[in-house]
């Protein structure tokens, strides 16, 4: 906005927005439903601060969020602080400090807002709501599968039952390149080709790995076919171990939820670059935005961990509409408590009115309190 443009108090910075009624209440209720589902699986809620000192916030896994972190100086200590871009690194800090002596595996849950320096083309929002779980101190296919299973159950409480869980292996391609001795200077064009899913460019830049990488690129799809292609591919020992771990994770998921839709993309990578094993992204049918993402990482110096972060903003757009609490207008002088006891949101009249029904409709109420109790308003003729 230039100096000669009129000031608009409703104008917000790019990537930020107001959430209005009834969406704000619906999102809050959805977050609490997710947290309740997490709690039923033994995940205990923690609440890290919005701001931390920069050297702590960007340590360990937090280093991957450095480019997306807003910074400011603490006027009290004159130390630099960071405004979190992702909550997972904060959970890692809590696990390795305040809860270092807690029994493992440690199951923690969280919900809160994050702010990022920039959005992406597919996700332009810079203020992002998160609700998630972290399982710390256990490295197994069962732990990886638990992220999918708990996430599916939590989303089902919001009416999202037709989901797709896309499983990936972010370390796979870097491990292949490292073990094959591909020079660092040659990896840039190859990484861009893999990111664009350009098989011809992969063949051009892949060198002695061109055949293997092309096979992996074309393997993306339904889990069974992708796992078969991975098993048949000419993989180095480290990459083969990753592929075997993915297959074991899929088997663990299907043992408990055989109906879940699982896809696999061996060369895909999304999100912050701190993942070290099996990762996942959650989608709803017909929608391109992610409902959630997560995966395996190292907590602190060397403790294994895995997690799942859900995005309530995207979930709100994908989930079936949730019926809000019915609003009832209570004319001045009438008791509102009986209506609240029946589950209504009461809107108390502050002044006497001639036409209570008209006033109730003006205030967007669905019911009117009468001497005989709540009465639905219906539609005006």
C-alpha positions in Angstrom: 0.0 0.0 0.0 1.5 3.3 -1.1 1.3 6.6 1.0 -1.4 8.1 -1.4 -3.7 5.1 -1.0 -6.6 5.4 1.5 -6.2 3.3 4.6 -8.4 0.3 4.8 -8.7 -1.1 8.4 -9.9 -4.5 7.0 -6.8 -4.9 4.9 -4.4 -7.5 6.3 -0.9 -8.6 5.2 -0.7 -11.2 2.5 -1.3 -14.7 3.9 -3.2 -13.6 7.0 -7.0 -13.5 7.4 -9.7 -13.1 10.0 -11.8 -16.2 10.7 -15.4 -15.1 11.3 -18.5 -16.7 12.7 -19.4 -19.5 12.5 -16.1 -20.7 11.1 -14.0 -19.6 14.1 -16.2 -21.6 16.5 -16.3 -24.6 14.1 -12.5 -24.6 13.9 -12.1 -24.4 17.6 -14.6 -27.3 18.2 -12.8 -29.3 15.5 -9.4 -28.8 17.2 -10.9 -29.9 20.5 -12.4 -33.0 18.9 -9.0 -33.9 17.4 -7.3 -33.4 20.8 -9.9 -35.6 22.5 -9.2 -38.3 20.0 -5.4 -38.0 20.6 -6.0 -38.2 24.3 -7.9 -41.5 24.0 -4.7 -43.0 22.6 -2.6 -41.8 25.5 -1.2 -38.6 24.0 -0.8 -36.0 26.7 -1.2 -32.4 25.8 1.5 -29.8 26.2 1.5 -26.1 25.4 4.8 -24.5 24.2 5.1 -20.7 23.9 4.6 -18.8 20.7 8.0 -17.2 21.0 11.3 -18.6 22.1 14.9 -17.5 22.1 16.3 -18.0 18.6 19.2 -20.3 19.6 16.8 -22.8 21.2 14.0 -22.6 18.7 16.3 -23.2 15.8 18.4 -26.0 17.4 18.2 -29.6 16.2 15.1 -30.2 14.0 14.3 -26.5 14.4 17.2 -25.6 12.0 15.0 -26.7 9.1 12.6 -24.0 9.9 15.1 -21.1 10.0 14.2 -19.6 6.6 10.5 -19.5 7.6 11.0 -18.0 11.1 10.2 -14.4 11.9 12.8 -12.9 14.3 12.6 -10.0 16.8 14.7 -8.8 19.7 13.6 -9.3 23.3 13.6 -5.8 24.8 14.4 -7.3 28.2 17.4 -9.4 27.5 18.4 -8.0 24.1 18.6 -11.6 22.8 17.1 -12.5 19.5 13.8 -14.5 19.6 12.0 -16.5 17.0 8.2 -16.8 16.3 7.6 -20.5 15.7 7.0 -21.7 12.1 6.3 -25.3 13.3 5.5 -26.8 16.7 7.3 -30.1 16.3 10.8 -28.7 17.1 9.3 -27.2 20.3 7.9 -30.6 21.3 11.4 -32.1 20.7 12.9 -29.5 23.1 10.3 -30.2 25.8 10.9 -34.0 25.5 14.7 -33.6 25.8 14.7 -31.1 28.6 11.6 -30.8 30.8 10.5 -34.4 30.2 13.9 -36.0 29.7 13.2 -38.3 32.6 9.6 -39.3 31.6 9.1 -42.9 30.6 9.5 -43.8 27.0 7.8 -44.1 24.6 6.6 -40.6 25.3 3.3 -39.6 23.7 2.6 -35.9 23.5 0.0 -33.8 21.7 -0.4 -30.1 21.0 -2.5 -27.5 19.3 -1.6 -23.9 18.4 -0.8 -21.3 15.8 2.4 -20.9 13.7 3.6 -18.0 11.6 5.7 -18.4 8.5 7.7 -15.8 6.5 6.1 -16.9 3.3 3.4 -19.2 2.0 3.5 -21.5 -1.1 1.6 -21.4 -4.3 -0.7 -24.3 -3.1 -0.8 -23.1 0.5 -0.5 -19.2 0.6 -1.5 -18.9 4.2 1.3 -17.6 6.5 -0.5 -18.1 9.8 -1.1 -21.8 10.1 -3.1 -23.7 12.8 -1.6 -27.0 13.9 -2.9 -29.9 16.0 -0.6 -32.9 16.3 1.0 -35.8 18.1 4.6 -36.9 18.7 5.7 -40.4 19.7 9.2 -40.1 21.1 11.7 -42.8 22.1 10.6 -45.8 19.9 11.8 -46.8 16.5 9.6 -49.4 14.9 7.1 -50.0 12.1 4.4 -50.1 14.7 5.2 -46.6 15.9 5.2 -45.3 12.2 1.9 -47.1 11.7 0.4 -45.5 14.8 0.7 -42.0 13.2 -1.5 -43.1 10.3 -4.0 -45.1 12.5 -4.4 -42.3 15.2 -4.6 -39.7 12.5 -7.3 -41.6 10.6 -9.3 -42.1 13.7 -9.1 -38.4 14.8 -10.2 -37.2 11.3 -13.1 -39.7 11.3 -14.5 -37.8 14.4 -14.9 -34.8 12.0 -16.7 -36.8 9.3 -13.5 -37.3 7.2 -13.5 -41.1 6.5 -12.6 -41.2 2.8 -8.9 -40.3 3.1 -5.7 -41.1 1.3 -2.4 -41.5 3.2 0.6 -41.0 1.0 3.7 -42.6 2.4 7.1 -41.4 1.4 10.8 -42.0 2.1 12.6 -38.6 2.1 16.1 -40.1 2.8 15.9 -42.7 0.0 17.1 -40.6 -3.0 19.9 -38.8 -1.0 21.1 -42.2 0.3 21.2 -43.7 -3.2 23.1 -40.7 -4.5 25.6 -40.8 -1.6 26.1 -44.6 -1.7 26.5 -44.4 -5.5 29.1 -41.6 -5.2 27.2 -39.1 -7.3 29.0 -35.7 -7.0 27.2 -32.9 -5.1 27.5 -30.7 -8.2 25.4 -33.1 -10.2 22.6 -33.5 -7.7 20.8 -30.2 -8.3 19.5 -30.9 -11.8 18.6 -34.4 -10.8 16.7 -33.3 -7.7 14.8 -30.8 -9.9 13.9 -33.5 -12.4 12.7 -35.8 -9.6 10.6 -33.0 -8.1 9.0 -32.3 -11.5 8.4 -36.0 -12.1 10.3 -35.6 -15.4 11.4 -39.2 -16.4 13.3 -37.9 -19.4 15.4 -35.5 -17.4 16.0 -38.1 -14.7 17.4 -40.4 -17.4 19.6 -37.5 -18.7 21.0 -36.5 -15.3 20.8 -39.7 -13.3 24.1 -41.2 -14.6 24.5 -44.8 -13.4 21.4 -44.4 -11.2 19.2 -43.4 -14.1 17.5 -46.8 -14.5 16.9 -47.2 -10.7 15.6 -43.6 -10.2 13.3 -43.9 -13.3 11.9 -47.1 -11.8 11.3 -45.4 -8.5 9.8 -42.4 -10.2 7.3 -44.5 -12.1 6.5 -46.7 -9.1 4.4 -44.0 -7.4 0.8 -45.1 -6.8 -1.2 -47.6 -4.9 0.9 -49.1 -2.1 1.0 -52.7 -3.3 2.3 -51.8 -6.8 4.8 -49.3 -5.4 6.1 -51.8 -2.8 6.5 -54.4 -5.5 8.5 -52.0 -7.7 10.7 -51.1 -4.7 11.4 -54.7 -3.9 12.4 -55.4 -7.5 14.6 -52.2 -7.8 18.3 -52.4 -7.8 18.8 -50.6 -4.5 21.9 -50.1 -2.4 21.9 -51.8 1.1 20.9 -48.7 3.0 18.1 -47.9 0.5 16.9 -51.5 0.6 16.6 -51.3 4.4 14.5 -48.1 4.0 12.2 -49.9 1.5 11.8 -52.9 3.8 10.9 -50.6 6.7 8.2 -49.0 4.5 6.8 -52.4 3.6 6.7 -53.4 7.3 4.9 -50.1 8.1 2.2 -50.8 5.5 1.7 -54.3 6.8 1.3 -52.9 10.4 -1.3 -50.4 9.2 -3.3 -53.0 7.2 -3.3 -55.4 10.1 -5.4 -52.9 12.1 -7.1 -50.9 9.3 -7.3 -52.9 6.1 -9.7 -50.4 4.5 -7.5 -47.4 4.6 -6.3 -46.1 1.2 -2.5 -46.1 1.1 -0.3 -44.8 -1.6 3.5 -44.7 -1.9 5.7 -42.2 -3.7 9.4 -43.3 -3.2 11.0 -40.1 -4.5 8.6 -37.5 -3.1 9.6 -35.1 -0.3 7.4 -32.4 1.2 7.7 -30.1 4.3 10.6 -29.2 6.5 13.8 -31.1 5.9 14.3 -32.9 9.2 12.7 -36.3 8.4 14.8 -39.4 8.5 12.5 -42.3 7.6 8.9 -43.2 6.7 6.8 -40.0 6.3 3.2 -39.4 5.4 0.8 -36.8 4.0 -2.9 -36.9 4.4 -5.3 -35.9 1.6 -9.1 -35.8 1.1 -10.6 -37.0 -2.2 -10.8 -34.3 -4.8 -8.6 -31.8 -2.8 -5.0 -30.9 -3.5 -4.2 -29.3 -0.2 -2.7 -31.4 2.6 -4.8 -32.1 5.6 -1.8 -33.2 7.6 1.8 -34.4 7.3 4.5 -35.9 9.4 7.0 -38.7 9.8 10.1 -40.0 11.5 12.9 -37.7 12.8 15.6 -37.5 15.4 14.6 -35.8 18.7 17.5 -34.1 20.4 20.8 -35.7 19.8 19.9 -39.2 19.0 16.4 -40.2 20.3 14.1 -41.7 17.6 10.7 -40.0 17.2 7.8 -39.8 14.8 4.9 -37.5 14.6 1.8 -36.2 12.7 0.7 -32.6 12.3 -2.9 -31.9 11.2 -3.9 -28.6 9.7 -7.3 -27.5 11.1 -7.8 -24.7 8.4 -7.5 -27.2 5.6 -9.6 -29.8 7.5 -12.4 -27.2 8.0 -12.5 -26.7 4.2 -12.6 -30.5 3.5 -14.9 -31.8 6.3 -18.7 -32.0 6.1 -20.4 -29.0 7.5 -20.9 -29.2 11.3 -24.2 -28.1 12.8 -23.6 -25.1 15.1 -25.3 -24.6 18.4 -28.8 -23.3 17.9 -29.3 -19.6 18.9 -32.4 -18.5 20.9 -33.5 -15.0 21.5 -34.6 -14.4 25.1 -36.6 -11.2 25.4 -35.8 -8.8 28.2 -37.1 -10.0 31.6 -37.3 -13.7 30.7 -35.0 -16.3 32.2 -32.3 -17.6 29.9 -30.9 -20.4 32.0 -33.6 -23.0 31.1 -32.7 -22.6 27.4 -29.0 -23.0 28.1 -29.8 -26.2 30.0 -31.4 -27.5 26.8 -28.3 -26.8 24.8 -29.2 -23.4 23.2 -26.8 -20.5 22.9 -28.9 -17.7 24.5 -29.0 -14.2 23.0 -30.4 -11.9 25.8 -32.5 -9.0 24.9 -31.0 -5.8 26.4 -34.0 -3.5 25.6 -37.7 -4.1 25.4 -38.9 -4.8 21.8 -42.4 -4.7 20.2 -41.8 -7.7 17.9 -39.6 -10.2 19.6 -39.7 -12.7 16.6 -38.5 -10.0 14.2 -35.7 -9.1 16.7 -34.7 -12.7 17.0 -34.5 -13.1 13.2 -32.4 -9.8 13.0 -29.9 -11.3 15.4 -29.8 -14.5 13.4 -31.5 -16.7 16.0 -33.3 -19.9 15.1 -35.6 -19.9 18.2 -37.5 -17.5 20.4 -38.0 -18.0 24.1 -41.7 -17.8 25.0 -43.6 -18.3 28.3 -44.2 -21.9 27.0 -40.5 -22.5 26.3 -38.3 -22.4 23.1 -40.2 -21.9 19.9 -38.7 -22.4 16.4 -39.0 -19.3 14.3 -39.3 -20.9 10.9 -39.1 -18.7 7.8 -40.8 -15.3 7.3 -43.6 -15.2 4.7 
